[in-house]
Structures are given as C-alpha cells and as structure tokens.
Amino acid sequence: MRQDRLRSHPLRAAFGTCRQPLPATLRAVPWHRARVAAALLATVILWVAEGGGATAASDLPTGSQSGLPVPRFVSLKPDRVNVRGGPTKDHEVTWVYTRSGLPVEITAEFENWRRIRDWEGAEGWVYHSLLSGKRTAFVARAKNSDDLVPVRSDADPESPVKAQLEPGVVGTVKRCDGRWCRFIGDKFDGWIAQERLWGVYPNEKID
C-alpha cells in the first residue's frame, strides 16, 4: 500500500505529514469526472498546440483559471492541508500535510482547485486558497549519498562555506540564476547549487 511506503519515507516523517487510507467505497460522481476530464483534456490540447516539451516559463501552457504557467511550483500556506481524490469537497480526503511552507508542484487546475504533486510523485487535489506563491524548496538527497550540502557566501563554488545542510532541510528561495539559488532558512542564508534543491526547475531563473 502506498500509505505504508509514504509513512516510512524519511522526508515525509521529517516534514510531519501523513496519509489516510483511501476508503474502498470512494467513487467519483460521474458528472464530476466528466467535467474534470474535459478541463484536463483542454489543458493537454493547449500544451500540444503550443509545442509540448518547451521548458521556458514563457512557453508553458497557462492554467485555465489562474492564467499562470502549468506546471509551476508553489508552497503550502497553512500547517494543515487536506488533499482530496478529486477537485470537489465531495471527494474523500486521501492524506493530510501538517507543515506549512512545503514545496509542491501544480500540475492541473479545475475551477478553484489545483492538482498538486509532491516530492515523491504523489498527486491529489487541494483548494487554491491553501497554496501560496511564495517559493520554497528543500535540499534533495543526492543519489546514493547522504552528504551535507554546502551553503556558500556567493554563487561561486570557490566561495566560503557558510553552512552545511542535511537532505530534507526546507528554506525560502529568494533568487535563482539558473545554476545557483539564494536559499534562506533557520540559521542559514547563502547560495546553494540549484541542482540540489527540490522546488525549483533546472535552469529556472527567479528574481
């Protein structure tokens, strides 16, 4: 069961999140499914029409409700966010995040609901007001390594190290130049290699 896998994940344990089992009786109302499918199909058609694999923000399709790029990274606003199996309150809560500021990726929009994906690839729907445009990220674990990640005084691999961060540390992203991000959190403020953060795209620039 995915619930067991996620509960055992070290990042999810550190972030104070949990999942609730999906009820066996959960069924989406047919007309809801039809409306959601139509909306998501329209997004896919727009994405294909605009070139498909483009990665620049200006080339990405925009959400039908917000007019903002989809996909895009945002963060959780409150310290309790219910994630549902579909974009209405009629859908069951499938899991709950219990920490504010966690980065998530919006992958679709439907009316006032946003489908989000987390660092494990799990997806669900949340109400739009529970999300913030504030950019956050966490230090990603390198493949086969738990090494500490240096935070430097400047966007330069030769600049002095100001702090060493463990994988899973969450912070605010203030700026990215495509290779380095200024990353601020509890007792640290400096520059970190952009590739070591989950919550920003490769080569993304943030002012």
SERO-4910 file (N, C-alpha, C, O; in steps of 0.05 Angstrom, whole numbers):
BEGIN
 pado doro    nc1    nc2    nc3   cac1   cac2   cac3    cc1    cc2    cc3    oc1    oc2    oc3
  Met    A     17    -24      0      0      0      0     17     25      0     38     25     13
  Arg    A      9     46    -15     25     70    -16     26     84     11     46     97     17
  Gln    A      6     80     27      6     93     54     30     84     70     43    101     82
  Asp    A     36     58     70     58     47     85     84     58     74    102     65     89
  Arg    A     87     59     47    111     69     35    116     98     43    139    105     49
  Leu    A     95    114     42     99    142     47    104    147     77    120    165     84
  Arg    A     92    132     94     97    136    123    126    129    130    137    140    149
  Ser    A    138    111    115    165    102    121    186    120    108    209    118    114
  His    A    177    139     91    195    156     77    207    177     96    192    190    110
  Pro    A    234    179     98    246    197    117    239    227    113    236    241    133
  Leu    A    236    235     89    228    263     85    200    269     95    196    289    108
  Arg    A    182    250     90    154    255     99    153    254    129    138    269    141
  Ala    A    169    237    141    169    236    171    181    262    182    170    273    201
  Ala    A    201    273    169    213    298    178    195    321    175    195    340    191
  Phe    A    178    320    153    161    343    148    135    341    163    118    359    162
  Gly    A    130    320    177    106    317    194     81    314    177     60    326    183
  Thr    A     83    297    157     59    292    140     50    264    144     64    247    155
  Cys    A     25    259    136     14    232    139     -6    227    117    -16    246    104
  Arg    A    -12    202    113    -33    195     94    -55    179    108    -50    165    127
  Gln    A    -79    183     98   -101    167    108   -108    147     86   -107    153     63
  Pro    A   -116    123     94   -123    103     73   -147    112     57   -166    124     67
  Leu    A   -146    106     31   -168    112     14   -191     93     18   -187     69     16
  Pro    A   -215    103     25   -237     84     30   -244     68      6   -243     77    -17
  Ala    A   -251     43     11   -257     25    -12   -283     34    -26   -287     27    -49
  Thr    A   -299     49    -12   -325     57    -23   -323     83    -39   -343     92    -50
  Leu    A   -299     95    -40   -296    120    -54   -302    118    -83   -291    101    -98
  Arg    A   -320    134    -92   -327    134   -120   -332    164   -129   -347    178   -115
  Ala    A   -319    172   -150   -324    199   -160   -351    200   -174   -359    181   -188
  Val    A   -366    221   -170   -392    225   -183   -387    227   -213   -370    243   -221
  Pro    A   -402    213   -229   -397    212   -258   -395    240   -271   -377    245   -287
  Trp    A   -413    258   -264   -413    284   -278   -388    300   -269   -378    317   -284
  His    A   -379    296   -245   -354    308   -236   -331    298   -253   -314    313   -262
  Arg    A   -330    272   -257   -309    260   -273   -309    272   -301   -288    278   -312
  Ala    A   -333    275   -313   -335    285   -340   -325    314   -342   -310    321   -360
  Arg    A   -332    331   -322   -324    359   -322   -294    361   -318   -280    376   -332
  Val    A   -283    346   -300   -254    346   -295   -239    336   -319   -219    349   -328
  Ala    A   -248    314   -331   -235    303   -354   -234    323   -377   -214    326   -391
  Ala    A   -257    337   -381   -258    357   -403   -238    379   -398   -225    388   -416
  Ala    A   -237    389   -373   -218    411   -367   -190    402   -371   -174    417   -382
  Leu    A   -182    378   -361   -155    369   -364   -148    363   -393   -126    368   -401
  Leu    A   -167    353   -408   -163    348   -436   -157    374   -451   -140    375   -468
  Ala    A   -171    395   -443   -167    421   -456   -138    431   -450   -126    443   -467
  Thr    A   -129    426   -426   -101    434   -419    -81    419   -435    -62    430   -445
  Val    A    -86    393   -439    -68    376   -455    -67    385   -483    -46    387   -496
  Ile    A    -91    391   -495    -92    400   -522    -77    427   -525    -63    430   -545
  Leu    A    -81    445   -506    -66    470   -507    -36    466   -506    -21    478   -520
  Trp    A    -28    448   -489      1    442   -486     12    431   -512     34    440   -520
  Val    A     -2    413   -525      8    402   -550      8    423   -572     27    425   -587
  Ala    A    -13    440   -573    -15    461   -593      8    481   -590     16    493   -610
  Glu    A     17    485   -565     38    506   -561     66    494   -561     85    508   -555
  Gly    A     69    469   -568     96    459   -573    104    436   -554    126    426   -558
  Gly    A     87    429   -535     93    405   -520    116    408   -500    112    418   -478
  Gly    A    140    401   -508    162    398   -490    177    423   -482    198    421   -469
  Ala    A    167    446   -489    181    471   -482    183    474   -452    165    467   -437
  Thr    A    206    484   -442    210    486   -414    212    514   -404    209    519   -380
  Ala    A    216    534   -421    217    561   -412    190    569   -401    169    561   -412
  Ala    A    190    586   -380    164    594   -368    146    607   -388    122    603   -387
  Ser    A    157    623   -406    140    637   -425    128    619   -446    109    626   -459
  Asp    A    139    594   -449    129    575   -468    110    555   -456     97    540   -471
  Leu    A    107    555   -430     90    535   -417     61    542   -421     54    566   -422
  Pro    A     43    522   -423     14    529   -423      6    542   -397     19    537   -376
  Thr    A    -15    558   -398    -24    571   -374    -49    558   -363    -65    546   -378
  Gly    A    -53    560   -337    -76    548   -324   -101    562   -333   -102    586   -337
  Ser    A   -123    546   -337   -148    557   -347   -161    576   -327   -177    593   -334
  Gln    A   -154    574   -301   -166    591   -281   -148    614   -272   -157    636   -269
  Ser    A   -122    608   -268   -104    629   -257    -90    645   -279    -81    667   -274
  Gly    A    -87    633   -303    -71    647   -323    -41    644   -319    -25    656   -333
  Leu    A    -33    628   -299     -5    624   -292      5    598   -305    -11    581   -312
  Pro    A     32    596   -309     42    571   -321     35    546   -306     33    546   -282
  Val    A     30    525   -321     25    498   -310     43    479   -326     40    477   -351
  Pro    A     61    464   -313     64    462   -284     79    486   -273     92    501   -287
  Arg    A     77    490   -246     93    510   -232     95    502   -202     79    487   -192
  Phe    A    116    512   -190    119    506   -161    106    527   -144    107    551   -150
  Val    A     94    519   -122     83    536   -102     90    524    -75    105    505    -73
  Ser    A     78    535    -53     83    523    -27     56    521    -12     37    535    -19
  Leu    A     56    505      8     32    502     25     30    525     44     49    532     57
  Lys    A      6    537     46      3    561     62     -2    555     92     14    564    108
  Pro    A    -22    540     99    -27    533    128    -11    509    136      2    496    120
  Asp    A    -12    503    162      2    480    172    -15    454    172     -7    434    182
  Arg    A    -38    456    160    -55    432    155    -69    435    128    -85    454    125
  Val    A    -63    418    110    -75    419     83    -86    391     77    -71    371     76
  Asn    A   -112    390     72   -125    366     63   -121    362     33   -126    380     18
  Val    A   -113    338     26   -110    331     -3   -132    311    -10   -135    291      4
  Arg    A   -147    317    -30   -170    301    -38   -166    285    -63   -148    291    -79
  Gly    A   -182    265    -67   -180    249    -90   -190    262   -116   -185    251   -138
  Gly    A   -205    284   -114   -215    298   -137   -220    327   -130   -218    334   -106
  Pro    A   -227    343   -149   -230    372   -145   -257    382   -135   -269    400   -146
  Thr    A   -268    369   -115   -292    378   -101   -290    369    -72   -275    351    -66
  Lys    A   -306    381    -55   -307    373    -27   -323    347    -24   -323    335     -2
  Asp    A   -335    337    -45   -349    312    -44   -329    288    -45   -336    266    -37
  His    A   -305    294    -54   -284    273    -54   -271    270    -26   -268    290    -12
  Glu    A   -265    246    -20   -253    240      6   -225    252      9   -211    255    -11
  Val    A   -218    259     33   -190    267     39   -173    242     39   -178    223     54
  Thr    A   -153    242     22   -136    218     19   -110    220     36    -99    200     43
  Trp    A   -101    244     41    -79    248     60    -78    277     69    -93    294     58
  Val    A    -62    283     89    -61    309    102    -32    317    105    -15    302    115
  Tyr    A    -25    342     96      1    353    103     -2    370    128    -22    383    132
  Thr    A     18    368    146     16    381    172     40    399    177     49    402    199
  Arg    A     50    411    155     71    431    158     68    452    136     66    445    113
  Ser    A     68    477    143     66    499    124     93    502    110    114    494    120
  Gly    A     93    514     86    117    521     73    129    499     56    150    504     43
  Leu    A    117    476     55    129    454     39    124    460      9    103    469      1
  Pro    A    145    456     -8    141    460    -37    125    437    -49    129    414    -43
  Val    A    107    445    -67     92    425    -83     90    437   -112     94    461   -116
  Glu    A     84    420   -130     82    428   -158     53    426   -168     40    405   -165
  Ile    A     42    448   -178     15    448   -190     17    435   -218     33    444   -235
  Thr    A      1    415   -223      2    401   -248    -24    405   -264    -25    398   -288
  Ala    A    -45    415   -252    -70    420   -266    -88    439   -249    -84    441   -225
  Glu    A   -107    452   -263   -126    469   -250   -154    462   -258   -159    454   -281
  Phe    A   -173    463   -239   -201    459   -245   -217    477   -227   -219    472   -203
  Glu    A   -229    498   -238   -244    517   -223   -226    528   -200   -204    538   -205
  Asn    A   -235    525   -175   -219    535   -152   -201    514   -140   -191    517   -118
  Trp    A   -196    492   -154   -180    470   -144   -154    468   -161   -154    474   -185
  Arg    A   -134    458   -147   -108    454   -160    -98    425   -154    -99    416   -132
  Arg    A    -90    412   -176    -78    385   -171    -48    390   -166    -34    403   -181
  Ile    A    -39    378   -144    -11    382   -136      4    355   -136     -8    334   -133
  Arg    A     30    357   -140     48    334   -139     69    340   -119     81    362   -119
  Asp    A     76    321   -101     96    326    -82    123    313    -90    125    302   -112
  Trp    A    143    314    -72    170    305    -79    171    275    -84    191    265    -95
  Glu    A    151    260    -76    150    231    -81    135    224   -106    134    201   -115
  Gly    A    123    245   -119    107    240   -143     78    234   -137     62    230   -156
  Ala    A     69    235   -112     41    231   -105     25    255   -112     34    278   -108
  Glu    A      1    251   -124    -15    274   -133    -43    273   -120    -53    252   -113
  Gly    A    -54    296   -116    -81    299   -106    -90    328   -109    -75    345   -120
  Trp    A   -115    334   -101   -127    360   -106   -130    376    -80   -138    365    -59
  Val    A   -123    401    -81   -127    419    -58   -141    445    -66   -140    452    -90
  Tyr    A   -154    458    -47   -167    483    -53   -146    505    -57   -126    505    -43
  His    A   -151    523    -76   -130    542    -85   -120    560    -62    -97    568    -62
  Ser    A   -138    567    -43   -130    585    -22   -111    573     -2   -100    587     15
  Leu    A   -107    547     -4    -88    533     14    -59    534      4    -41    523     16
  Leu    A    -56    546    -20    -30    548    -33    -20    576    -34    -36    595    -36
  Ser    A      6    579    -33     19    606    -34     38    607    -57     51    587    -64
  Gly    A     41    631    -69     61    635    -90     89    637    -79    108    639    -95
  Lys    A     92    638    -53    119    640    -41    135    616    -49    126    593    -46
  Arg    A    159    620    -59    176    598    -68    193    587    -45    208    601    -33
  Thr    A    190    562    -41    206    547    -22    218    523    -35    210    516    -58
  Ala    A    236    510    -22    248    486    -32    260    470     -9    262    481     13
  Phe    A    268    446    -14    283    431      6    307    418     -7    308    414    -31
  Val    A    327    413      9    352    402      0    346    373     -8    338    356      8
  Ala    A    351    367    -33    346    340    -44    369    321    -37    392    330    -37
  Arg    A    363    296    -33    383    276    -28    396    268    -54    383    262    -74
  Ala    A    423    269    -54    437    260    -78    435    230    -81    431    216    -61
  Lys    A    437    220   -105    435    191   -109    457    177    -93    481    183    -96
  Asn    A    449    157    -78    467    141    -62    485    157    -44    508    150    -39
  Ser    A    475    180    -34    491    196    -17    474    212      3    453    222     -4
  Asp    A    483    213     27    470    230     48    488    253     56    486    264     77
  Asp    A    507    260     38    526    281     44    512    308     50    491    314     40
  Leu    A    525    323     67    516    350     73    521    368     48    539    363     33
  Val    A    503    387     44    504    405     21    513    432     31    501    444     49
  Pro    A    535    444     19    545    469     28    528    493     19    518    494     -4
  Val    A    524    512     37    512    538     30    535    558     30    550    560     50
  Arg    A    539    571      8    563    588      4    555    618      6    532    625      3
  Ser    A    576    634      9    572    663     13    564    676    -14    551    697    -14
  Asp    A    572    664    -36    566    675    -63    559    652    -82    564    629    -75
  Ala    A    549    659   -105    542    639   -125    567    631   -140    570    636   -164
  Asp    A    585    618   -125    611    610   -136    621    586   -120    621    587    -95
  Pro    A    628    564   -134    637    540   -120    662    544   -103    669    527    -86
  Glu    A    677    566   -108    701    571    -93    697    590    -69    715    596    -54
  Ser    A    672    601    -66    667    620    -45    665    605    -18    660    581    -17
  Pro    A    669    620      4    669    607     31    643    593     37    621    603     29
  Val    A    645    572     52    621    557     61    610    570     87    625    573    106
  Lys    A    585    577     86    572    589    110    557    569    127    554    573    151
  Ala    A    548    548    115    533    527    129    533    501    113    539    501     89
  Gln    A    527    479    127    524    453    114    497    443    121    489    441    145
  Leu    A    481    436    101    453    427    105    449    398     99    461    387     80
  Glu    A    433    385    115    425    358    111    403    356     90    388    375     87
  Pro    A    401    334     76    378    330     58    352    332     74    349    321     96
  Gly    A    332    346     62    307    350     75    303    377     88    280    383     96
  Val    A    324    392     91    322    419    103    305    437     84    311    438     60
  Val    A    286    451     95    268    468     80    276    497     83    284    505    105
  Gly    A    274    513     62    281    541     64    265    557     43    251    545     26
  Thr    A    269    583     43    257    601     24    276    607      1    299    612      6
  Val    A    266    605    -23    282    612    -47    278    641    -53    255    649    -60
  Lys    A    299    657    -51    297    685    -56    305    693    -85    294    712    -96
  Arg    A    323    677    -96    333    684   -123    347    659   -134    360    644   -120
  Cys    A    345    655   -161    359    635   -175    369    646   -201    355    661   -215
  Asp    A    394    639   -209    405    648   -234    407    626   -255    418    630   -277
  Gly    A    396    603   -249    397    580   -267    417    560   -259    416    536   -267
  Arg    A    436    568   -242    456    549   -231    457    549   -201    463    529   -188
  Trp    A    452    572   -189    454    576   -160    428    590   -151    416    606   -165
  Cys    A    421    584   -126    398    597   -114    405    608    -86    420    596    -71
  Arg    A    396    632    -81    399    643    -54    377    630    -37    353    632    -43
  Phe    A    386    617    -16    369    599      0    370    608     29    392    609     40
  Ile    A    347    614     41    346    625     68    329    608     85    307    599     78
  Gly    A    338    603    109    323    588    129    332    593    157    345    613    162
  Asp    A    326    575    175    333    577    203    363    575    206    375    554    203
  Lys    A    376    598    212    405    600    218    422    596    193    445    589    195
  Phe    A    411    600    169    428    600    145    417    619    124    392    623    122
  Asp    A    435    631    109    428    650     88    452    650     69    473    661     75
  Gly    A    448    639     45    470    638     27    462    626      0    438    624     -6
  Trp    A    482    617    -15    477    606    -41    482    576    -42    502    566    -31
  Ile    A    464    562    -56    466    533    -58    463    525    -87    448    538   -102
  Ala    A    476    504    -95    474    494   -123    445    488   -129    432    473   -114
  Gln    A    435    499   -151    406    496   -157    398    467   -161    375    460   -155
  Glu    A    416    451   -171    410    423   -176    405    407   -150    395    385   -152
  Arg    A    413    418   -127    409    405   -102    383    412    -88    378    403    -66
  Leu    A    366    427   -101    341    435    -90    317    423   -104    317    421   -129
  Trp    A    297    413    -89    272    405   -100    252    427    -94    247    434    -71
  Gly    A    241    439   -115    223    462   -112    229    483   -132    215    503   -134
  Val    A    250    479   -148    257    497   -170    264    479   -194    274    457   -190
  Tyr    A    259    489   -217    265    473   -241    294    477   -250    306    498   -244
  Pro    A    305    458   -264    332    461   -274    333    486   -293    316    489   -310
  Asn    A    353    502   -289    358    526   -305    337    548   -301    338    569   -314
  Glu    A    318    544   -282    298    565   -277    311    589   -264    329    587   -248
  Lys    A    302    613   -273    312    638   -262    290    651   -245    267    654   -255
  Ile    A    297    659   -221    278    672   -203    290    698   -193    313    698   -183
  Asp    A    276    720   -196    286    746   -187    272    754   -161    278    775   -150
***
